Amino acid sequence: MSARRTPAPARVLVVDDDRRYGEWLRHHLDVLCPQASVSMLNLEEFQRWCTTFSGRDCDLLMLAAPFGGSPEDPGAHGLTLLRRLREQPATPAVIALAEEGNELTAVRALQLGAVDYLPKRLLTPERLSTAVRIALRRVERRVARRLASLAHLSRDAELNADNADEQTVPPATTEAANAAPLQPSGIAALLTTNSEFIPGYTLRLKIGESEKAVVYLASSTHRGHNVALKVSKTLRDEAAGRQFLEREYTAVMAVRSPLVVEIYDYGVHGGFEYLAMEYLPRGDLKARILRGVSEQEALHYVAQIAAALAVVHESGLVHRDLKPPNVMLRDNDSVALIDFGLARSLDGSTISTQTGVLLGSPYYMSPEQAQGEPLDARSDFYSLGVICYELLTGQKPYIGGTAMELLQQHVNAPLPALPPDLTRYESFLGRLMAKSRGERFANAAEIIAAVTGLRGSVTPDLSATGEAQPSAA
């Protein structure tokens, strides 16, 4: 009997010229679809996407655009874009978020394939939740039909192979299989159909994606081994000053520690930034939490992350986006922090968020970050507290139907009670996740000392999690 397939995380694309509204959508989508990959484009970037992309890198599209006063209105850009999407070989499910528009344009949008049509000014978190849930169900049914079709084709191919008497092709050797580059799709297709688009690197497989970049497993001719190659999704804006990946490169190079991912190379090619870094095949802390961790392992990871934060803060930075997917694991069970795209200086001059725009994950955001205040190292400690709670219980401390509900809980709600067998951690978590930063641990050394004290009261668990036992922090 074949193993049941695990559904791949949904890939959601938000298209909107209003960055603040787009960020509002992204935060709510992070809550509604916590496993999803959410990306953002403006309308100009999206028009290039329509021209070059196959549509297979997006499952759900949130399209905010003017829909005009009638289907014939020259200003009904949303309808024009829907028509262009229909020309693609594979199209995502589309929720139209209409600026202007009326009943006539709504009908035409649905005729052109939109799953839902919502006037943008009337959109509420509840309506958004309903629309996204219905659209994703449609996506799941479409994927199920596609898999069934592929399975049928596979069976036919096997029958044909069994009946073939001549011209059989010998199976590829392991060496040849490893040498053959996988053809890139999605953002790589926008760059080029050549898997060696970035000179010196051959794209093998897409292994991650964020709002602004795609990460590939790539082979490096310079180093003779695989690297993780992060490529920006949009063209470099020369007028915008220091660029997204350039900021990350500068931040990580300032740290230089085994507790932070090693950066090999940064550059720009064809207008796209790229960043080459070490490839860590063991995966991230999010996947590790899903498999379950013991108390000893939880404390080990908390101490490791605290040690990593000590190095980051001593280098004059605050991470601002600390969460399990940004904590990678090495073979010796030590951690390596990644994704410094939101990192800012601790000197107070550049760390505040853009007015009206919240950056980071709502699940791990400190109260001061949720309120758009200037941040210091103690904001990262709060995020570490959320991770600690999740490591110990397997659950996030705050769950809400919308991003706003989550942020309000971070600001006002008391820390949820721990299970009876974990009450000894209440004081420790209380200091990590205090609403007032003045009541939190003052530095990472204090956190590590507190973890050392807690370790003495925990019986080592050598049960069969199948993971290497943690080394000392």
C-alpha positions as CSV (number, residue, x, y, z in Angstrom):
1,M,0.0,0.0,0.0
2,S,1.4,3.4,-1.0
3,A,2.2,6.0,1.7
4,R,-0.3,8.8,2.0
5,R,1.0,12.0,0.5
6,T,1.5,15.0,2.7
7,P,0.0,18.1,1.1
8,A,2.6,20.6,0.1
9,P,2.3,24.1,1.8
10,A,0.2,26.5,-0.2
11,R,2.0,29.1,-2.2
12,V,0.2,32.4,-1.9
13,L,0.9,35.6,-3.9
14,V,-0.4,39.0,-2.9
15,V,-0.5,41.6,-5.6
16,D,-1.2,45.2,-4.5
17,D,0.4,48.6,-5.1
18,D,-0.6,49.7,-1.6
19,R,2.3,48.3,0.5
20,R,0.6,48.9,3.8
21,Y,-2.6,47.1,2.7
22,G,-0.4,44.3,1.3
23,E,1.3,43.9,4.6
24,W,-2.1,43.8,6.4
25,L,-3.1,41.0,4.0
26,R,0.2,39.1,4.5
27,H,-0.1,39.2,8.3
28,H,-3.6,37.8,8.2
29,L,-2.6,35.2,5.7
30,D,0.3,34.2,8.0
31,V,-2.4,33.4,10.6
32,L,-4.9,31.8,8.3
33,C,-2.3,29.6,6.5
34,P,0.6,29.3,8.9
35,Q,2.3,26.7,6.7
36,A,1.9,28.7,3.5
37,S,4.6,30.6,1.7
38,V,3.3,34.2,1.1
39,S,5.0,36.5,-1.5
40,M,4.2,40.0,-2.5
41,L,4.4,41.9,-5.8
42,N,3.2,45.3,-7.0
43,L,1.1,45.6,-10.2
44,E,4.0,46.4,-12.4
45,E,6.0,43.4,-11.2
46,F,2.9,41.2,-11.5
47,Q,2.5,42.2,-15.2
48,R,6.1,40.8,-15.8
49,W,5.1,37.7,-13.8
50,C,2.1,37.2,-16.2
51,T,4.4,37.4,-19.2
52,T,7.1,35.1,-18.0
53,F,5.8,32.8,-15.3
54,S,4.0,29.5,-15.9
55,G,1.7,30.0,-12.9
56,R,3.0,26.8,-11.3
57,D,4.8,28.7,-8.5
58,C,1.5,30.1,-7.1
59,D,-1.6,28.2,-5.8
60,L,-3.6,31.2,-4.6
61,L,-3.5,34.7,-6.0
62,M,-4.9,37.7,-4.0
63,L,-5.3,40.3,-6.8
64,A,-6.0,43.9,-5.6
65,A,-6.6,46.1,-8.7
66,P,-9.1,48.6,-10.1
67,F,-12.0,46.8,-11.7
68,G,-13.6,49.9,-13.2
69,G,-17.2,50.9,-13.7
70,S,-18.1,48.3,-16.3
71,P,-16.4,45.4,-18.1
72,E,-15.6,47.8,-21.0
73,D,-14.0,50.4,-18.8
74,P,-10.4,51.0,-20.0
75,G,-9.5,51.4,-16.3
76,A,-10.7,47.9,-15.4
77,H,-7.1,46.7,-15.1
78,G,-8.1,43.8,-12.8
79,L,-10.2,42.3,-15.7
80,T,-7.3,42.8,-18.1
81,L,-5.0,40.9,-15.8
82,L,-7.5,38.1,-15.3
83,R,-7.6,37.7,-19.1
84,R,-3.8,37.5,-19.3
85,L,-3.8,34.9,-16.6
86,R,-6.1,32.7,-18.6
87,E,-3.5,32.6,-21.3
88,Q,-1.1,30.7,-19.0
89,P,-0.7,26.9,-19.2
90,A,-1.4,26.7,-15.4
91,T,-3.3,29.3,-13.4
92,P,-3.7,29.7,-9.7
93,A,-7.0,30.2,-7.8
94,V,-7.7,33.9,-7.8
95,I,-9.5,36.1,-5.2
96,A,-10.2,39.5,-6.8
97,L,-9.9,42.4,-4.3
98,A,-11.7,45.1,-6.3
99,E,-10.9,48.7,-6.1
100,E,-13.9,50.5,-7.7
101,G,-16.0,47.9,-9.5
102,N,-19.7,46.9,-9.3
103,E,-22.0,44.0,-9.9
104,L,-21.2,43.9,-13.6
105,T,-17.4,43.7,-13.2
106,A,-17.9,41.1,-10.4
107,V,-19.8,38.9,-12.8
108,R,-17.2,39.3,-15.5
109,A,-14.4,38.6,-13.0
110,L,-16.1,35.3,-12.0
111,Q,-16.6,34.4,-15.7
112,L,-12.8,35.0,-16.2
113,G,-12.0,32.4,-13.6
114,A,-11.9,34.3,-10.2
115,V,-13.0,32.1,-7.3
116,D,-14.3,35.1,-5.4
117,Y,-14.8,38.8,-5.9
118,L,-14.5,41.1,-2.8
119,P,-14.8,44.9,-2.8
120,K,-11.5,45.9,-1.2
121,R,-13.1,48.6,1.0
122,L,-15.5,46.1,2.5
123,L,-13.0,43.3,3.2
124,T,-12.9,42.2,6.9
125,P,-10.7,39.5,8.5
126,E,-13.8,37.3,8.7
127,R,-14.6,37.6,4.9
128,L,-11.0,37.1,4.1
129,S,-10.9,33.9,6.1
130,T,-14.0,32.5,4.4
131,A,-12.7,33.4,0.9
132,V,-9.3,31.9,1.5
133,R,-10.6,28.7,3.0
134,I,-12.9,28.1,0.0
135,A,-10.2,29.0,-2.5
136,L,-7.7,26.6,-0.8
137,R,-10.2,23.8,-0.9
138,R,-10.6,24.3,-4.6
139,V,-6.8,24.2,-4.9
140,E,-6.7,20.9,-3.0
141,R,-9.3,19.3,-5.2
142,R,-7.3,20.5,-8.3
143,V,-4.1,19.0,-6.9
144,A,-5.9,15.7,-6.1
145,R,-7.2,15.5,-9.7
146,R,-3.7,16.2,-11.0
147,L,-2.1,13.6,-8.8
148,A,-4.7,11.0,-9.9
149,S,-4.0,11.9,-13.5
150,L,-0.3,11.5,-13.0
151,A,-0.8,8.2,-11.3
152,H,-2.8,7.0,-14.2
153,L,-0.1,8.1,-16.7
154,S,2.5,6.4,-14.6
155,R,0.7,3.1,-14.7
156,D,0.3,3.4,-18.4
157,A,4.0,4.1,-18.8
158,E,4.9,1.1,-16.7
159,L,2.7,-1.1,-18.9
160,N,4.3,0.3,-22.0
161,A,7.8,-0.4,-20.6
162,D,6.8,-3.9,-19.7
163,N,5.7,-4.5,-23.3
164,A,8.7,-2.9,-25.0
165,D,11.1,-5.5,-26.6
166,E,13.7,-3.1,-28.0
167,Q,15.5,0.2,-27.4
168,T,15.2,0.1,-23.6
169,V,17.1,2.8,-21.9
170,P,19.5,1.6,-19.0
171,P,18.8,3.2,-15.6
172,A,20.9,6.3,-14.8
173,T,23.8,5.7,-12.5
174,T,23.8,7.5,-9.2
175,E,26.7,9.6,-10.3
176,A,24.9,10.7,-13.5
177,A,21.7,11.4,-11.5
178,N,23.6,13.6,-9.1
179,A,25.3,15.5,-11.9
180,A,22.2,16.3,-13.9
181,P,20.8,19.7,-12.9
182,L,17.1,20.0,-12.2
183,Q,15.4,22.5,-14.5
184,P,14.3,25.5,-12.5
185,S,10.8,26.8,-12.5
186,G,9.0,29.7,-11.1
187,I,11.3,32.6,-10.2
188,A,14.2,30.8,-12.0
189,A,12.1,30.7,-15.1
190,L,11.8,34.5,-14.8
191,L,15.5,34.8,-14.7
192,T,16.4,32.3,-17.4
193,T,15.7,28.8,-18.6
194,N,19.4,28.0,-18.0
195,S,20.1,26.4,-14.6
196,E,23.4,28.1,-14.6
197,F,21.9,31.6,-14.6
198,I,24.1,32.8,-11.7
199,P,27.7,32.4,-13.0
200,G,29.5,29.6,-11.0
201,Y,26.3,28.1,-9.6
202,T,24.0,25.3,-11.0
203,L,20.5,25.3,-9.6
204,R,19.4,21.8,-8.4
205,L,16.2,22.2,-6.4
206,K,14.1,24.8,-4.8
207,I,14.3,24.3,-1.1
208,G,12.7,27.4,0.4
209,E,10.8,30.6,-0.4
210,S,10.0,33.8,1.4
211,E,8.2,37.0,0.6
212,K,11.2,38.5,-1.2
213,A,13.4,35.6,-2.3
214,V,13.7,32.0,-3.4
215,V,16.3,29.6,-2.0
216,Y,17.8,26.9,-4.2
217,L,20.1,24.0,-3.5
218,A,22.9,24.7,-5.9
219,S,26.3,23.3,-6.8
220,S,29.2,25.7,-6.7
221,T,32.1,25.4,-9.2
222,H,34.1,27.7,-6.9
223,R,33.8,25.5,-3.8
224,G,33.2,22.1,-5.2
225,H,30.2,21.4,-3.0
226,N,26.5,22.3,-2.6
227,V,25.4,25.7,-1.3
228,A,22.1,27.3,-0.5
229,L,21.6,30.1,-3.1
230,K,19.2,32.8,-2.2
231,V,17.9,34.8,-5.2
232,S,15.8,38.0,-5.0
233,K,12.4,37.9,-6.6
234,T,12.5,41.4,-7.9
235,L,15.0,43.5,-9.9
236,R,17.5,45.5,-7.9
237,D,16.2,49.1,-7.4
238,E,19.3,51.3,-7.8
239,A,17.5,54.3,-6.5
240,A,16.5,52.6,-3.2
241,G,20.0,52.6,-1.6
242,R,21.2,49.4,0.1
243,Q,19.3,46.4,-1.2
244,F,17.5,43.6,0.6
245,L,20.1,40.8,0.2
246,E,22.9,43.3,0.4
247,R,21.7,44.3,3.9
248,E,21.5,40.6,4.9
249,Y,25.0,40.0,3.6
250,T,26.4,43.0,5.5
251,A,24.6,41.9,8.7
252,V,25.8,38.3,8.6
253,M,29.4,39.2,7.6
254,A,29.5,41.5,10.7
255,V,28.8,38.5,13.0
256,R,31.1,35.7,11.8
257,S,30.2,32.8,14.2
258,P,29.4,29.1,13.8
259,L,26.1,30.0,15.5
260,V,25.1,32.0,12.4
261,V,24.9,30.7,8.9
262,E,28.2,31.2,6.9
263,I,28.0,33.4,3.9
264,Y,30.2,32.6,0.9
265,D,29.3,35.1,-1.8
266,Y,27.0,38.1,-2.7
267,G,26.4,39.6,-6.0
268,V,24.0,40.9,-8.7
269,H,23.5,39.3,-12.0
270,G,20.9,40.2,-14.6
271,G,19.5,42.8,-12.2
272,F,18.8,40.1,-9.5
273,E,20.6,39.9,-6.2
274,Y,21.9,36.6,-5.0
275,L,23.5,35.3,-1.8
276,A,25.4,32.0,-1.5
277,M,25.5,30.5,2.0
278,E,26.3,27.1,3.6
279,Y,23.7,24.4,3.0
280,L,22.4,22.8,6.2
281,P,20.7,19.5,5.1
282,R,19.4,18.6,8.6
283,G,16.6,21.2,8.4
284,D,15.2,23.8,10.7
285,L,13.8,23.9,14.2
286,K,10.2,24.1,13.0
287,A,10.5,20.6,11.5
288,R,12.3,19.4,14.6
289,I,9.4,20.6,16.9
290,L,6.9,18.8,14.7
291,R,8.7,15.5,15.4
292,G,8.6,16.2,19.2
293,V,11.4,17.1,21.6
294,S,12.2,16.2,25.2
295,E,12.6,18.8,27.9
296,Q,16.3,18.3,27.9
297,E,16.4,18.9,24.1
298,A,14.1,21.9,24.5
299,L,16.5,23.5,27.0
300,H,19.5,22.7,24.9
301,Y,18.0,24.5,21.9
302,V,17.0,27.5,24.0
303,A,20.5,27.8,25.4
304,Q,22.0,27.4,21.9
305,I,19.7,30.1,20.5
306,A,20.5,32.4,23.4
307,A,24.2,31.9,22.7
308,A,23.6,32.8,19.1
309,L,21.7,35.9,20.1
310,A,24.6,36.9,22.3
311,V,26.9,36.9,19.3
312,V,24.4,38.8,17.2
313,H,23.8,41.4,19.8
314,E,27.5,41.8,20.6
315,S,27.9,42.5,16.9
316,G,25.5,45.5,17.3
317,L,22.4,43.9,15.7
318,V,18.9,42.9,16.6
319,H,17.5,40.0,14.5
320,R,13.8,41.1,14.5
321,D,12.5,37.9,12.9
322,L,13.5,35.1,15.3
323,K,11.2,32.0,14.7
324,P,11.8,28.2,14.3
325,P,12.1,28.3,10.5
326,N,15.0,30.7,10.9
327,V,16.9,28.4,13.3
328,M,18.8,25.8,11.3
329,L,20.3,22.7,12.9
330,R,23.8,21.4,12.3
331,D,24.9,17.7,12.4
332,N,26.2,18.1,16.0
333,D,22.8,19.5,17.1
334,S,24.0,23.0,17.4
335,V,22.1,25.8,15.8
336,A,22.8,28.4,13.1
337,L,20.6,31.4,12.8
338,I,19.5,32.5,9.2
339,D,17.5,35.2,7.5
340,F,18.9,38.5,8.6
341,G,16.9,40.4,6.1
342,L,15.1,42.3,8.8
343,A,18.1,42.7,11.1
344,R,18.9,46.3,12.2
345,S,21.5,48.1,14.2
346,L,21.1,48.4,17.9
347,D,22.3,52.0,17.9
348,G,18.7,53.2,17.8
349,S,19.1,55.0,14.5
350,T,17.8,52.5,12.0
351,I,16.0,49.7,13.9
352,S,12.4,51.1,14.1
353,T,10.0,49.7,11.6
354,Q,8.6,51.7,8.7
355,T,5.7,53.8,9.9
356,G,2.4,51.8,9.6
357,V,4.2,48.6,8.4
358,L,4.9,45.7,10.7
359,L,7.7,43.3,9.7
360,G,8.1,39.9,11.2
361,S,5.9,37.0,12.1
362,P,2.8,37.8,14.2
363,Y,3.2,34.5,16.2
364,Y,6.7,35.5,17.5
365,M,6.4,39.3,17.7
366,S,7.3,41.2,20.9
367,P,4.7,43.6,22.3
368,E,6.9,46.6,21.4
369,Q,7.4,45.2,17.8
370,A,3.6,44.7,17.5
371,Q,3.2,48.4,18.4
372,G,5.8,49.7,16.0
373,E,8.2,50.9,18.7
374,P,12.0,51.0,18.4
375,L,13.5,47.6,19.3
376,D,16.5,46.4,21.3
377,A,17.9,43.0,22.1
378,R,15.1,42.2,24.5
379,S,12.7,42.0,21.6
380,D,14.6,38.9,20.4
381,F,14.4,37.5,23.9
382,Y,10.6,37.7,23.8
383,S,10.6,35.8,20.5
384,L,12.9,33.2,22.1
385,G,10.4,32.9,24.9
386,V,7.6,32.1,22.4
387,I,10.0,29.4,20.8
388,C,10.7,28.0,24.3
389,Y,7.0,27.7,25.0
390,E,6.5,25.9,21.7
391,L,9.4,23.6,22.3
392,L,8.0,22.6,25.7
393,T,4.4,22.2,24.8
394,G,4.3,21.7,21.1
395,Q,1.9,24.6,20.8
396,K,2.2,28.3,20.3
397,P,1.2,30.4,23.3
398,Y,-1.1,32.7,21.4
399,I,-3.6,31.7,18.7
400,G,-6.0,34.0,17.0
401,G,-8.3,34.2,14.0
402,T,-6.5,37.2,12.6
403,A,-3.1,38.8,12.8
404,M,-4.6,41.7,14.8
405,E,-6.0,39.3,17.4
406,L,-2.5,37.8,17.8
407,L,-0.8,41.1,18.1
408,Q,-3.3,42.3,20.8
409,Q,-2.6,39.1,22.8
410,H,1.1,39.7,22.7
411,V,0.5,43.2,24.0
412,N,-2.2,42.5,26.6
413,A,-3.0,38.8,27.2
414,P,-1.3,36.9,30.1
415,L,0.9,34.0,29.4
416,P,-1.2,30.8,29.0
417,A,-0.9,28.4,31.9
418,L,1.5,25.5,31.4
419,P,0.6,21.9,31.9
420,P,1.0,20.7,35.5
421,D,4.2,18.8,34.7
422,L,5.8,21.9,33.2
423,T,4.9,24.5,35.9
424,R,8.6,24.8,37.0
425,Y,9.2,26.8,33.7
426,E,6.6,29.5,34.5
427,S,9.1,31.9,36.1
428,F,11.6,31.4,33.3
429,L,9.0,32.0,30.6
430,G,7.6,34.9,32.5
431,R,11.0,36.7,32.4
432,L,11.5,35.9,28.7
433,M,8.0,37.0,27.7
434,A,7.3,39.8,30.1
435,K,5.1,42.5,28.4
436,S,7.4,45.2,29.6
437,R,10.9,44.8,28.2
438,G,12.3,46.1,31.5
439,E,11.1,43.0,33.3
440,R,12.8,40.6,30.9
441,F,16.3,39.1,31.1
442,A,18.9,41.8,30.5
443,N,21.2,39.8,28.3
444,A,21.7,36.4,26.8
445,A,24.2,35.3,29.5
446,E,21.4,35.5,32.1
447,I,19.2,33.3,30.0
448,I,21.9,30.7,29.6
449,A,22.5,30.7,33.4
450,A,18.8,30.2,34.0
451,V,18.7,27.3,31.6
452,T,21.7,25.7,33.3
453,G,19.8,25.9,36.6
454,L,16.7,24.3,35.0
455,R,18.6,21.5,33.5
456,G,19.5,20.2,36.9
457,S,15.9,19.5,37.7
458,V,15.1,17.6,34.5
459,T,15.6,13.8,34.2
460,P,17.4,13.1,31.0
461,D,15.1,11.6,28.4
462,L,16.9,9.0,26.2
463,S,13.7,7.9,24.6
464,A,13.4,7.0,20.9
465,T,13.0,10.4,19.2
466,G,15.6,9.2,16.7
467,E,17.6,12.4,17.1
468,A,21.2,12.8,18.2
469,Q,21.4,13.6,21.9
470,P,22.2,17.3,22.4
471,S,25.7,18.4,23.3
472,A,26.4,21.0,26.0
473,A,25.6,24.5,25.1
